[in-house]
């Protein structure tokens, strides 16, 4: 049976990396009907909106989307379509598995860390105003409902993937009400999972410990802003944004996307590294019940990297298409 999945090419290097990933998935033999939709600047030209209703309807219908990066104008123009998409579909859990890959230059080996970021509130609630000229206020919203559900997501993930420790990250010593509530919710949910150990870290201490001794952690659960920053920090432990997967989950659907942006500096030059989106696609294949194909894709990626075939951002010479072809061939060889 074919799976129907929404495909959002995005812009910049988006079409190159999504094209690569679609070709690699095709080489596994898994049948997917791609429901392609426009998003970002291209969608403005056709629909007058960077995030047209067609995109949301398609994801709600199909429940799963594979998404390339979309450019967001800085300081002017339209609101981030990524933030709008997360809000519109209530994609409350951002999952980033951070795992070392062979032949990818990085400070550590054997990193295997899961980051669970609350995706809908905190300082990203977008409630900002000027009180008087020269004084602005940005409001951090933390709710019991959102904190409980992200904590539950983290513990459920830990339970399903045999992870024995969940660490709640906060700054409750200073933000006693907001981060205090987040921490209390994590501690309350932890009581429902007695087989999983739990502890907590203050955000600044966590950052220091992540760069000095990252393997002491297994699953981190964080509110929105800390999650955003820490997940990029953790990506830096395994070779950077070009290799780390991301998935956004909610009740209405799941959107699988790379962590990096649209990289306008290398767009259209056949230089982009598709690894991050490919790792997201591995998560997606597991999610749709194609675990065997997911394992074959991951093993082929590892095999190609072990043979020293790497894109330029990782210190290699391979173009996007050469790297993609090598992975397709590795899958077909088995
Ligand atoms: P970026 O991640 O696009 O690029 C940062 C640097 O990393 C650049 O030098 C780029 O060439 C390199 N890079 C990124 N991905 C790469 C890949 N797959 N292969 C090889 N090199 C890669 O970050 P930047 O420049 O801050 O953002 C560019 C645009 O992307 C902005 O408009 C931003 O808003 C948007 N963006 C979109 C995201 C999304 O759609 N999920 C996420 C992050 C940024």
Boltz pocket constraint, residues with backbone or C-beta under 6 A from the ligand:
constraints:
  - pocket:
      binder: B
      contacts: [[A, 13], [A, 17], [A, 68], [A, 69], [A, 70], [A, 71], [A, 72], [A, 73], [A, 82], [A, 241], [A, 242], [A, 257], [A, 258], [A, 259], [A, 260], [A, 261], [A, 262], [A, 263], [A, 264], [A, 265], [A, 266], [A, 271], [A, 272], [A, 273], [A, 274], [A, 275], [A, 276], [A, 313]]
      max_distance: 6.0
